[in-house]
Amino acid sequence: MNRSSSPRPSALRLLADGLLLGLLLWAPVGWFCTAFSLPVDPLLLYGGLTLLTLLSLTIFSLPLRFGMPLLFLSSLLWGQLVWRIWEDLFAGQAAIQCAVVNTYSEHFPGLSRLVPVMERTPEQWSWAVTLTVLAAAAVYAVLLGLLVVCLRSCWVSGLAVLVPVIPALPLGTPPVLWLVLLLTGWGGLLLSARSAREDPRRAARLTLAALPLVGITLSLLTLLVPAAGYQPPAWVEDGRDTLFQTVGDLSLSLNWTGPFGRSLFSSAGSTATVDLSAAGTQSYDGHTVLRIRTDYTGKLYLRGYSAALYQDNRWTPLEEDAYASLLSDGAVVDSTGTSSGLNPLNFPARAEADLPYYAFEVEQVSAPGGCVYFPYQILSRPEELRGASFQDDSGIIRSPLVGKHTVYFRPGALEPDAAPPLEWQDALAEQEYQAFVQQHYLQVPDDLFYALSPHVYALSDRLFQAQMSSSRYAFYSAYDPTRAPQLAAELVAEYLAELAEYDLETPPVPDGEDFTLYFLNESHRGYCMHFASAGTLLLRSLGIPARYVSGYVTNVKTPGSHSVPDRAAHAWVEIYLSGYGWYPVEMTSGYQGDALPWSQGESEEPVSTPSATPKPTPKPSAAPVQTPRPTASTPPAQTQDDGGTGSLPGWLLPVGILLAVCFLPILIRYITGTLRRRRLRQEDPHRAMVSIYRYARRLSRHGGTLPPLVEELAQKAAFSRDGVTLEECRLARKAASAEAERLYRSRPWWKRLLLRWFWFLC
């Protein structure tokens, strides 16, 4: 149909098209959000969908000479908004990706769970996810408007509405409400499609009559065949499993990544929170998870995250508050408040200043966790990392969109016996951290401590006998506290080797059973997750600080580049040695060809014993909290047809267009202003100062001047060890706001409009 010459659409037709468009937009988006339990804000989401429906209806109901400019202007505003809220969209897509994979993992045990790395509150996650869904829905609304309002194509529209629904189809029974709404909208379009080409007004009446009829029919069928009692045929179940397995295998073989380069189906690796109840039979296909480059040759333990607390079959990190007085920007702070510039993971490499060090480059391919996998004895300090930062004392997290990192390490510092003591400020920092370790890394749940007592008594007796044994006394002195933890670790590993056997086909623990106790007392078989968990808790019960660590183990035979496969995933234990730092110990019996870290003898090439550690739950990530599934608002009330076709008042369309055009800039201005205020007033002074400086620079690009105070404090934040204070950030923020006000008042009226409604700076 030639829209440029088409008659003005009637009110009845606009109502019918609006209902069809609204149903076909709301239903797939609501289905997707409900199926994957996305933490959306229902009011913002469905309010935004309603506005998108009205805007799309307006664009494609107008003649081309008016509709296309409006579409072009809307596209510009959409692009501007996306650019302004890019960080929230990045976080939102990560949360959606995690929600999809986690929902699949509940139906398909072969997948492990994911949790995004970013630090956000549940409200911030909800905001980010909702904005991401609306940003995608804006493009989707334009497509549906073209298909429904202009082309009136029921079959192509049917395929289009399936796009958001397809990912949810393998999950079984669909959400009934959204299914009914989707079929109602598509059925109404199907019944009126032919008439719309011949008589649009008649088609509008038919649509309004068909929608309630189709909706009522589908609702009655739903009541007669309740979803709870529906059992799909066997061929449907088999086809669903085959389809999902094929897609999963293809994604791994092609190294398929999700949006922004993130892996959609990740392999085993490191996590900050480890759900042991999900640990079952493990299998690997050998796909590459990391690419590394180094001139060092030898065996490397590439650590990811460490976990501190054991409770309810889960290893979790310490709460962020625990580090409040200990760490600042990843570095240990002594009792005087002075930063040492060192992270606790730097301590072992600091003592051996004369030993050679090596560069280690690691590229993320499909390893999970959002962390940087690095070797022990890391020399790179917090301020020397690029595209990453220390995650308290548990690991290193990657910055968004950064997949390749270089760190430096001293492999020779793995010998604590030969290491000289730390000096000066390094020694003070280690003493501060040692007290922290004694306080937080000896935790064993009370009920578990008593249940472990038979094993602890047996180990205590062995430890005493070993210390008194002449064959070992020369190496392990009862009066040398720095050696006793290593002796205890060796004895615990030997004890576990006698007690249990290595078996990758170990099934999950039965419901209600403790993971570690069931391994020690009942099954007596497991893989690295079982051995490392038991070893950590037994060492703690002996009074030795220990923690659970996961990552990869690889044997570098020649300098250069190497690929690390998924089967190299592993879990082990770290013990804390006074005056030295965290020291890795191997606990897994049957780890073929691997010598224990304290053993210096030659060994055969190790056969990696993967630990299928569940998918990433990085520590301070404040993962999206599951909120009640979105419920549908009642579809727009249908107007009783009095038999007349009545035309649309001449003033209504221009007013609607004007409201739509005016509302989008207002919405964008509100969102960008809210986000800017949050960034400028965040609690971290360094990040707040960076945001203030960027805002002032943007003002300067549009005719303003960079306030000297802002530039001075930005340089202080970037190069001074002390950084900036919140009071200095307040002064810088005040100076930037004053410059924004001065710039706005000094510009001509048309530049004021641009500053406020296009650049959104004032």
N, C-alpha and C positions, 0 to 999 in steps of 0.2 A: 504494500500500500504506500502511495506517495503521501507522506505525512505533511509535506509542505502545502498540499492542496486539500487535505482532509478537513472535514467540518470540525467545528469546535466540539470536543467530547462532552457528552451530557453528564449530569451529576450522577445518574444511575450507572453509567458506564465507568466513571471514575471510582465509584464505590465498589463495583464488582471487581475491577482490576486491582484496586487497593487490597481487597480481601484476599484475592488469589495470590498476589505478590507477597502479602504479609504472611499467609499460611506457608507458602513455599520457602520463605526466608526464615521464619521463626522455627519451623519444624526441624529442618536438618541441623541448624545450629543448636537448638535445644536438645536434640537427640545426641549430638556429639558431646555436648557438655555434661549431659546426664550419664551417658554410657561410661565416660571416663572420669566422672566425679570431679570435674574441674572446679577449683575454688573461686567461682565468679561471684560478682556482686549482682544479684538478680535485678535490682532496680535499675542500675546503670546499664546492664546488658540489654534488657528488654526495652528500656526506654530508648537506648541507642538504636536498637533494631527497628523500633517504630519510626524514628526519625529517618533512618536509612530507607525504609519502605516509602515514606512520604516523598523523600527527595528523589528516589529512583522513579516513582510514579510521576512526579512533576516533570522530570527531565524528558521522559519518553512519551508523555502525553502532549507536550508542547510541539508546535511545528519545529522543523529542523533549524530554522534561522534563530529560534530562541533556545531550543533544547541543547544544541551542540555547544554554544558558548557557555551555557550553564554547566554542562558536563565538563567542559575544559576548565572552567573556574573551580568547580568542585574537585577536579583532579589535582589542580595546583594546591588547593588548600589541604587535600588529603596528603600530598607529598610533603608539604610543609609540616603538618602535624606529625607524620611518621619520623621526619628528621628531628623534630623537637623531642619526641619521646622515645628515641632509639634505644636508650638504656633499658627503659621499661619493657619495650617490645622484645629486646634480647632476653631479659629475665623471663618474660611471659612465655616465649617459645621454649625456653629450657624447662619451665614448669610443665607446660603442656606435653612436651616430649617425655618427661619423667612420668606424668600421669598416664600416658598411653602405654608405656612399657610396663609400668607397675600393674596396670589393670590386666594387661596380657599375662604378666607373670603369675597372677592369681588363677588364671585358666590354663596356662601352659607352664608346668614346673620347670621346663628347660631354660626359661628366662629368669634372670635375677633382677632385683629391684634397683631403681635409680633414685637419687635425690639430688636436686641442684645444689651447687656449691655456694651461690651468692648468699650474703648475709641480709636477710629481710624478715620483717615481721609478717605474721599471717595476713594482716590488713594490706601490707605492701604487695604480698604475693597475689592477693585477690585483685588489687588494683591493676597489677601488671598483666595478669591473665585476662582480665576483662578487656583491657585496652587492646591486647593482642587479638582476641577474638573479634572485637569490633573492627579493627583495622583490616582483618581478612574478610569480614562480612561486608565491608564497604565495597570491595571489588566484586564480591559474590552478588551483592544487590544490583550492581550495574549489569552484570551478566543476566540475571533473572529478569530485570526490567526490559532488556532488549528482547529476550525470548518470549516473555509473557505478554507484555504490553504492545510491543511492535510486531514481532513475528507471529505471535500466538501459536507457537510450536509446542504441542503437548509432548511429543516424543523426545525431542531434544531437551525440553525442560525437565522431563522425567529423568533423563540421564544426568542433567546438571545437578538436580537435588540429591542424587545418589553420591556425589563426590564427597561430602562430609560424612555420609552415612556408612560408606564402604569400610572404613577402619573399624567400625563398631559391629559389623555383621558377624565376625568370627566369635563374638562374645556370647552368643546364644540368644535368648529371648529379648526382643527389643523393648524399649520403653513404650508402654501401650499408648500413653497420651500423645506422644510425639508421632508415633506411627499413625494413629487415627487422624491427627491434624495434617500430616503429610499426604496421606491417601485422599483425604477430603479435598485438599487444595488441588491435587493433581487430577482427581476425578471430576471436579468442577471445570477445570481447564479442558479436559478431554471432551466433556459433554458440550461445551460451548465453542470449541475451536472452529468447527465448520461454519457455524452460524455467524461467528465474528467477522468472517471475510465478506459475507453477503449483507448482513444487517446487524451492525454493532449494537444497536439499542435492543434488538430482540435477544442478542447473545447476552447482554447485560442482565436482562430479566431472567433468562434461562440460568445464568450463573447464580444469581441470588436465590433462585428457587432450588437449584441442584445442590448447593452447598449444604443447607440444613438436611436435605434428604440423604445425601451421601454420609454426612457426619452421624446422623441418627442410626443409619443402617450399620455402619462400622462399629458404633458404640454397642448396639445390640449384639452384634456378632462377638464382640469382645466379652460381653457379659455372659454369653452362652458358652464361650470357650475361654475360660479364665487362663491367664498366662501362667499362673502357678502350676496348673495341671497339665500344661502342654509339654509333650515329649516329642522332640523332632525325630524324624525317621533316622534309621541307622546310616543310610547313605548320605544324609545331610551332615551328620556328625563326622563321618569318615572324610567327606569332601572338605569340611571346614578344617580338620586337622591336617590333611594333606596340603591344602592351600597355604595354611599358615607356616607349615614346615618348609614348603618350597620357597616362600617369600623370605623366611629367615635364613635359609641356606644361601639363597641368591644374594641377600644383603651382605652376608659375611664374605662370600667369594668375590664380590665386586667391591668390597670395602665401602659399602653404602653408608653415607653419612646423612644426618638430618640437616635441618636448616642451620646456616652459619658454620658449617663444617663440623658439627658435633656428631658423634657416632649414634645412630639410632639403636642398633643392637650391639651392645658392648659385651666384651668377654670378661672372664675372670680377672681379678686384679685386686687393687687395694681399696678399702673403704674406711671411713672414720667410724661409722656405726655398722656393726656386723651382726646380722640376724642369724644366729646359729641354728635356730629351729628350721630354717629353710635349707640347711646343708644336707643334701642327699647325694645320690649317685652322680659322679662327675664324668664328663666326656668332653673332648676337645677336637677341633678339626685342624689345628696347626696354623690358623691365619695369624698374620703379623699384628701385634698390638703396639709395639714400639720400634723405632729405628734409632740406633745409638752410634756414635762415632767417638773413638778415643784411641790414644796411642798406648794405653796401658793394656797389658795382657794378663789374664788370670780370671779367677772366679769373682763375680760381683753380685752382691745382694743389693738389688735396687729397691729401696724402701719407698713405700707410699705413705700411708697413714699409720699411726699407732693409736691404740685404744686404751682407755684407762679404767673404766668401771665395768664390772660384770654384774648383771642382774637380769633375771627372767630370760635366760638363754640369749642374752644380747651383750655385745661389747659396745660401749658408748664412750664418747670423749668426756672430759671434764667440762663442767659448766664454765661459761666465759668469765663469770665473776671470780672464779678461782685464780685467774691470772691478773686480776686488776692491779695488785701491788707488786707483781713480779716482772711483767713484761711491758715494754712500751715500743710499739712499732716492731714487734718481733724480737726485741733485744732485752736481755736481762737487766733489771734496774737494781742497784745495791741499796743498802739501808739508808744511804744519804740521798737517794733519789737520782743518782748519777747513772746514766745509761752506759753499759759496757760496750755497746755496739755488737755484742755477740748473742746469737741464739744458742740455747743449750745444745743443739745439734752440732755446733762449731767446736765445743770443748776439746774432743779428742785430737782434732787436727791442729789446735793452737799450741800444744806442748812441744811437738816435734817440728820446730821452725826450720831445722836444717835438712829435713827430708825432702826429696823431690815431690812435686805435685803435678797433677795431670789435668788437662781439660776433658770434660765429659759433656758431649752434646747429645741431647735426647729429643726426639720428635714424637709427638703424640700421633698415633694412627687410629687405634680403636680401644685403647686401655681406658677403663672406667675411672671414676672418682674425681675428675677435675683437678688432679694433683700432678706435680712434677715428680717423676720417679728418678731418684738419684742415689749414687753409691755412698757408703759410709765414709766417715772422716771428711765431711764436706768442709771446704775452706771458705767458700763464698759466704760473706756476711749479709745481714738483712739489707743494708743499703747498697750492696753490690749486685743484688738480683735485678734482672730486667724482665718484665712481663710476668712476674710471679712475686709472691711474698710468703714469708714463713707463717704457717698456721699455728700460732702459739708454739708449743714444743712438740707438736705431733707430726709435722710434715710441711710441705710447701704446696701452696695452691697456685694454679695458673690464672692469669688474667684472661678476661674474655677475648676470644679470637686469636690468642697467642698459642701456637702449637709446638714451637721449637724453642728450647732453652739450652743455655750453656752454663755449667757450674764447674768449680775446681775442687779437687779432693786430693788427700794425701793417703794413699793406701798403706804406706808403712806405719801409719799411726795406729793401726789395728793391734799393735803389740803393747798392751798396757804395762807389762813388766819393764820394758825398755824405755818407756816414756818418762821424761823428767817431769817434775811437778809443774803445774801452771804457775805463772808469775804475776805479781802485782794485781792489777785490776781484774785480770782473767781469773786469778785465784779467788778474789772476793766474790766475783759473779758466780763462780762454781759453788762456793760455800752457801751463798744465798739460795741457789737453785737446789742444792743438796737437801736443805731443810724442807723445801717445798716437796721434793721427791718423797722424803720420809713421811710427810703428811698425807700425800695423795696417792701414792703408788704401792700401798700395802693393803688396799681394800679387798676384803673377802666377805661376802654376805654371812651373817651370823649362823644361819642354819647350814650353810654350805661348809663353813669352817669346822663345825662339829662333825659333819658327815665325812669330811676329809681326814679326820684325826687318825684313823688307822694307817692311812698312807703316810701321813706326816710323821707318825711315830716310827714307822719302818725306815723312812728316809733319815730321820734324826739319828737313828742307830747307825745307819750306814755312814753318815757324815762323821760321826764320832770315830768309828772304826777306821775310816779313811785317813783322818787326821792323825791318828795314832799309828798308822801303818808305816813301816819303815820305807816301803816302796814308793810312798807318795809324800812322806813327811818332808823330804828335801824340796819338794815343789810347792806344797801347800802347808803353810805354817798356821797353827791354831792361833797365833798371836798376830797374824797379818790380816787385818780385816779386808784389805783390797783383794786378797786372793780367795778368801772363803766363799764369796758369791760365785766365783768361777768353778770352784770345786763342787759346790752344791748344784750348780747348773749341770755339770757333767754327770753327777750322780742321779739327778732327776731324769735326764735323758736316758741313762742306762736303765733306770727303774721302769720308765715307760716302755722301753724296747722289750723288756722282759714281760711286761704286763699285757701288751697289746700288739697287734700286727697291723701292718699298713695295707689298706684296702680302699681303692677308689670307688668301689661299688657299695660302700657302706650306705644303708638307707637312712632317711631322717629319723630322729629320735621319736619315740611314741609321744603322743599328746600327754601332757602332765608330768613328763620326766625331765629332770635337769640334764642338760647336754653333757656336762663334764662328768657328773656322777654316773650316768648311764654308760658312758665310755669306759670309765675306770672299773665299775662294778658289774656291769651286765654284758655289754657287747664285746668288749676287749678288741675292737677293731675300728679303724678310722683312717683319716688322712691328716694332712698338716693342720687343718683347723682344729681337729680333735686334740692332736698332740700339743699344739701351741697353747690352746686354751687350758688344758690340764697342767702343762708345765708352768704357765704363768701363775695359776692359782696355788699350785704346790710350793713354788718358790716364795710367793707372798706369805703363805702359811708358815714357812720357815723363817720369816722375818727379812726376806731379801726383796728390795724393790724391783718390780718387774712389770712389763707391759706387753700386750699382744700387738704384733706388727705384721703387715701383709704387703706384698709387692711381687717382684719377680726375681728369679735367680738365673743368671746367664754366665757362660764360660767364654770369655773373649780369648781366642787363640792367636789372632794376628791383629796388629794395629789397623785401624780403618773403620769402615762402616759395617754394622751387623744388624740383623733383624731379630727381634725377640718375639717368639710365638706365644699364643695364649696358654699352651701347656707348660710354660715356664712360670706360671703363677704359683705363689707359695706363701706360706705363713710361718712365722718363727717368733722368737721371744727376745726381748732386750732386758738385760739386767743393768742396774746402775752401780758403777764402781766409784767409790769415793776418790775425789781428786782427778778423775779421768772423764767420766760421763757415761752415756749409754753404750752398752757393748752387746752385739748380736750373738745369740747362741741358737744352735739348731736343736730342735726337740723331736723331729719326726723320724721315727724308726722306719727303716726301709727306703729311705731317701737314697736310692742306689748310687754308689760311687762317691757320695759326698762325705768328705771328712768334716768333723766338727770344727768350728772356727778356731778353737784353741790348738787344734792339731796341726803340726807343721809338716807331716809326712806327705809324700807324694800319693796321689790317688788317681783313679781312673777318671775318665771324663764323666761328669755327673749326668745322670738321667733325671731331668727335672721332674719334680713331683708337684703337680699343680694343686693349688688350693682353690677350689671354686668359691672364692669369697663372694658373698652376695653383693649386689650392685651398690653403687656409691651412695653414701649418706654423709657427706662431708660435714664436719663438726658444727661450725657456727652457722650452718646454712639456713637455719630456720625454715625448713622445708614447707611447702604449701600445706596448710592444714586442711584436711578433708572437711568441707562444709556440706550442709544438707543439699541434696541434689536439687537443681533448679526446677521449680514447678512452673507450669504454664500459666500465664495470665489468660483470662477468658478472651477468646477472639472478639474482635470488634463487633458490637451489636449490629444486627442486620436491620436495616430500615424497612418498615412495612411498605410494600409496593402498592400504591393506590391506583395503579393502572396508567398513570401519566408518565411521560418521559421527561418532563421538565428540563429545561436547559440550565446550565450552570450560570449563576449571576456573573456579569462581566467583571465585577471588581474582585471576585474570589480568587481567580487564578493569579492575577498580578500580586495580590496580597500574599498568597501562598508562596509564590516564588520569592518575594521580598523577604518573607520570614525565614525561608530555607537558606537564602543567601546570607542573611544577617546572622542567623543563629550559628552557622559553622564557624565564622571568625570569633564569635563570642565564646563558643565552646573551646576552640583552640587556644584563645587567649587565657581562658580560665585554667585549662590544663597546664599550659606552659608556665603560667605564673605560679601555679601551685607547686609544680616540680622545681622551678627555680628557687622559690622560697625554701623548699625542703633542702635543696643542695647547699644554699648559702648559709643555712642555719643548722647544718648537721653537727653532731657532737664531736666528731673527730676534727680537731683544729686544722690538721694538715690538709685533709680532703676539702674542708670548708674553704680554706685559703686558696686552694687550686681552683675551686668553682668561682670564687669571687674574682680571681685574676682573669679567668677565661671570660667572665661576664664583662669586666672592664675592657678587655681587649676587643670584644665584639662591639662595645660602644664606640671605641676609638676608630674602628673600621667604618663607622657610619657618621663620622664627623666629630666625635667626642675626643677628649684627651685622657690619657691614662694617668690617674691620680698618682703622684709620687709615693704617697703612703702605701698604696696598694702594690706598686712595683717593688718597693723596699721590703715589705712584709712577705711578698711572694718569693723574693730571693732568699730571705731568711728561712722561709719554710723549706726551700729547695736545698740550701747549702749549709745551713746552720745545724749543728748537732742538737741544739736545744729546741729547735722548731719554733712554732708560734703558739700563743695562748689563745683561749677563747675570747678574752678581752680585746686582744689585738685583732682577732677576726671580726669582732663587733665594730671596731673602729674602721677597719678596711671595708666592711659591708656598708657602713654609714657613708664613707667617702664615695664608694661606687654608686650608691643610691642618689647622692647629691649630684654627681656628675650626670647620671641619667636624667634627673629633673632639669638640670641646667641645659643639657643637650635638647631636651624636648621643648623647653620654652624658647630656645634660641632659633629653632627651625621655622621655616614657612609652614603655612597650614597644611599643604599637601605632603610635605615631608613628615609632619607630625602624624598624619594618617598612616603613612608607611611605617614609621617607627612603632606605632601602637597596634596597628591592625594587620600589617604584613610581616614585619620583622619581630613583632611582639617583644620589644625591648623595654618599653616604658609603661 
